[in-house]
Every structure is written in C-alpha cells, then in structure tokens.
Amino acid sequence: MKVAIIGANGQLGTDLAEVFGEEAIPLTHKDLDVTDFESLKILKELKPEVIINTAAYVRVDDAELYPEKAFQVNTIGALNVARIANEIDAVNVYISTDYVFDGTKGEPYTEEDAPNPLNVYGLSKYAGEIFTRNYSKKYYIIRVASLYGKAGASGKGGNFVEFMIQKAKRGEEIRVVDNMFMSPTYTKDVARMLKKFLELKPRFGIYHVVNEGYCSWYEFTRAIFEILGWDVEVKPIKSSELRRLAKRPMFSALKNEKLEKLGLRMRHWREALGEYLKEKGYL
C-alpha cells in the first residue's frame, strides 16, 4: 500500500512516515502546497493508494486575526486534496481536530455528536471536514486532539510537553489551566493506529483516534513531572486568566467509539506520555 503523507515533516507527519516505512511517500511543503491545486498534480505521477493530509494551519489565536490563512490551508486545502484523490482513485484521509466541538457536552464526544466550533481554527477544520465528506469518493476523517510528538508542531515551534520541561529547567514559574479538559495524544500512537486501521479497510466516515482517558492541562502537566520524578511546583489557574484571543472549548475530550467497535484500542494517555519521555531521552 503506497501512502502519500502530506506534511511529512510536521509533528504527526514525521511519525506517520516512520511507521509506514517503505510504504510511505513523504511530501513536505517543498514538494507541494495544498492551497495550490496545480502543485498537487505530482500525486498523479506518484500514484498512491492513500493520501494522508496532515497539512494544517494550527495557530489558534492567529487564525482569529488572519482567518483567510486558516481557511486557505484547512478548508480549500482539504477540497484540493479531495479533488486530486478522486482523480487518482486514492483514499483521502483528512486529519481533523477536537476543536470542531464547543465543549458544552460535559463528557467525551463521539463521532455521532454534532460539531459546533467556537473559533476560526475550529470552523476552518470543520469546513475542511465538510468538503472532504461531500467531495471525496473514498474518505476517512480522523479527529485527533492535543497532539505531542518528537518532531514538535512546525507551526508552533515545539509541543506542550517540551514547553513545560524547558520552563522547569529554566526555573520559571509554571501556571497551567485546571478547568479545561482534553485527550492528550501521542503522535506515534496515532500513526501506529492509522496503519492498523487502513490495513483493516473499515467503512468510510469519521473516526476519533486519541489516547484513552482525559484530563485537565494542569493534571497533564503534573503527570509529566511525576513520571520524570522531578519536584516541580505547578500552579493551577483558570482559563479566564490567560486572556487569549480565540475562545476554546472547556471540555473537548474525544471517545474512540467507532475504533472500539472495530476491536481497536488506544492505550491510556499516561502510558503514552511515559513512552514519549523515554523516546526523547528524559528517562
């Protein structure tokens, strides 16, 4: 199975390229640009059976100021990939986000729950989902959440785990939100699961792929230092104290309901975090 990975130098793309190995066709922004349909025609020559589109504009607050950038990549990009996938009869895999939900449910969201984005980033990804669903002959929409991986998010210059570790090393005060809940997810686990999932060839549609369980950002930060065995004080704060531009869902945890029906399970987020810290050489 030849798998084209768009955004192969990003946080998730790096692990996908590694996990798929010889089957992977890694493609970066130097090879193509999802906002430019002409550049995607290289895929006609490469003839992949599957296209995984991880390219995304992920700067949530900046998207409020520059919505056209978010919609160009996350929405028009999704439409362009759907069109080229149809032309070469490839399966289109669009990576989406927990931010398509508004966070008012109070328990983990399943694939059947109705999206209602609160910010421009979430809206642009949801619009990308709609284009993927309506224009693709063969598609999977894969919703992930609160990703961290060895490569770091190229648009953000790192990941949350690394930010916390570096702050601790510098002896800085660590203040983290304790009233926002999510499903922290290790990119290597998403990559491994996507390989198994695509080999199974399940019904087309929307699937959630996150590590099991959920926690607040404060609990997640505490877990980082507990696993490392570091004595670091973490101060809980409320989200209102951050005064960020984009509104964010207060409870955006996801449940892998459809994966579980296929007999596929993701491990708990705490176990995944431990492996990440080992992979990075902290343990």
N, C-alpha and C positions, 0 to 999 in steps of 0.2 A: 504494500500500500504506500504510494508516494503521497507525502503530506507536505504541502506548502505552508510555511509558517510566516505570516506577515507580522513584522515587528519582532524579528528573531533575536534582536539584541536588547530587548526590554526585559523586565523582571520575570514575567511569565514565559515570554518567548524563548529566553535563554534555557529555561528548564525543559520546555517542550522540545527544543532542538536536541538537547542532550538525551532525553528519554526516548524520542523516536529514532535517534541514531541514524543509521544508514537510510532509513525511510524518509528522513526529513529533508526538505528543500528550504534552508533558512534564507529568508529575504528581509533586508533592512530598508530603511528609507533611501539608502543609496541605490537600491535595486528598483524600487517602485514607490509610488506615492498614492495612497488610496483616494486622495481627493482629485487625482488626475486619471480619468478612465483610460486614456491612451497608454499611460505607463503600465497599466495592469495587463496589457496585451502580451507581455512577456510570459504570462501564465499559459498562453496558447502554445508556446514552444515547449514549456516545461511539462505540460500535461499532467498535473497532479490529480489524484482521485479525490483528495480532500484539501480544502483551503481553510486554515485556521486564522481568523483575523483578530490579532491581539492589538493592532494599532489603535491608539486612543488618545484623546486629549483629556488628561486626568486632573488638571489643576482646577479644583472645585471652586475656589474663590475667584480666580482669574476669569473663569468662564462667565461669571456674573458681569464682568467688565467687558469681555470680548466674546459675546455669545456666538458671533459668526465663526470664530475659530473652532469652538466646541462642535457646532453643527456641521462644519465642513468635514471634520475628521470623523466624528462619531455617527453622523447621520448620512451625509452624502457619501462618505467613505463606505458605509455599510451597503448603500444602494449600488455603488460601483462594483463592489466585490460580489454582490448578489448577481448582477448582470453578467460579469465575466464567468462566474461559476456556472451559470446556466449555459453560456456559450460552449464551455468545455465539458459540460455534464459532470461537474465536480460537486461533492457535498460541501455546503457552505456552513462553516462553524463560526458564529459571531459571539465574541466574549462580551458579556454584559455585566451588570452590577446590582448590588443590593439597593443602590440609591434610586432605583426606579420606584421604590416604595416610600410612603410618607411616615412610617414608623408609629402609626396610631393603633395597630392591631394588638400590641402588648404581648404577643407570643410569636415564635418564628414563622416567617412567611413561607408558604408552599408555592409550587408552580401554578396553582389554581387561583391564587389571590390576585386581585386587580391592582395593577400599578397606579401610582398617583405621585409623580415626582414633585419634590419641594424646591428644587433648584435647577439652574440651566444645565449643569452637567448631567443630572439625572434625566431631565427632559430630552436632552440630545441623545442619550443612550437608549431611552425608551423609543424615541423616534427611529433610531437605528434598528431596534427590535422589530418595529412595525414594517419597515422596509424589507428587512430580512425575511420576515414571515410572509409578506404579500408578494414579494418579487422572486423568491427562491423556489426552484422546483424541489430541491433537496436541502434541508437545513436543520441545524441544531442551534438553539440559542442557549448558551451556557452562562448562567449567572454565578459570579464569584463575589467575594467580599473581603475587605480589609487585608489585602494581599501583602505578604512579605516574602522575599526570596534573596538568594545570594547576590544576584545582579543589581538589586535595587531598582526603584522606579526611575526610568530615564527622565521623565518629565518632572520628577520631584527631587532628583539627586540623591536618592537613598531609600530607606524604608523606616517605619516607625521603630522597629526593634533596634536598629543601628543608631537612630537619633537618641533613644533613651540610654543606650550603652555609652555613647560618646559624651552625653551630658553628665552621666555618673563619673566617667573618667576625668572630666574637667572639674568635678566637684561642684557643679551648678545645682541650683535648686530644681527639683523635679516636681512639677504640679500637673496633674492629669485628671481629666474629666471622669467623674464616677457616676454620672446619670445618663450616659449614652451607651447602649448595648449593641453588640455586633458579633459576627462569627469570624474571628481571626483565622486566616487561612494561609498555609504554606504553599508556595507556588509549585514546589516539587511534587506535592501530593495531588494538586490539580492536574499536573502534567501526566503523572502515572495513571490517574483515574481516567483521563481523556483517552489514553492509549487503550486501556481495557475496554472502555465504553465504545470507542469507534470500532474495535475488533468485534464487538457483540452485534453491531449494526441494529440498534433498537429503533423504535418508531421515531420519526422526525417530530420535532417540537422543542419545548422549553424544558431545561433541566437545571436544577441547582446543584452546584459542586463546591461545597465548603467543608472545612473540618467540623467534626461533631461538637455540639455544645455551643454555648455563647457566654459572653462576659462583658463587663464594662471595660473601657480603656484603662481605668485605674487598676482593676483586677488583673488585666493582661500585663500591665507594667510591673505590678508586684510579682507576678509569676516569672517574668524574665529574671529578676534579681534573686528570687527564691531558687530557681533552677541553677543559676550561676553560683549560688552560695555567697552572694555579696550582701553586706549590711548597708543598704541604701534606703534612706527615708523617701517615701513617695507621698506627697500631699494631695488629698482628694479635693477637687474643685468642681463647680457646676459649669455646664456648657455656656451659660449666660455670661460668665466671667471672661470668656475668650473674645467676645465681640467680633466674630468672624462675619465676612460679607455674605456668604451663602448660608441659607438655612439648611440644617441637616436633620435627617430622621433620628429620633431619640431611641428607637428600637428597630434596628434593621437586620436582626439575625435571620438567617435562612435555614430552612429544613430541606434535606435531600430526599423528599418523599418519593419522587419517581425513580431515583437511583436505587433506593432501598427495595422498591418493587422488582427491580431487575436483579436483586441479590448482591448489589454492590454497596460497600460501606466505606466511608471515610473514617480515619481514626480521630480521636479526640484532639482538640486544639492544643492541649497542654503537652501531649506526647509529641505532636508535630513540632512544637516550639523547641522541645529538647533536642530533637534531631537537627533542627536548623542551627542551634547554638553549637552543636558538635561540628556540623559541616563548616561553620565559619571559624572553627578553631578556638572557641571560647571555653570549651570543656575538654 
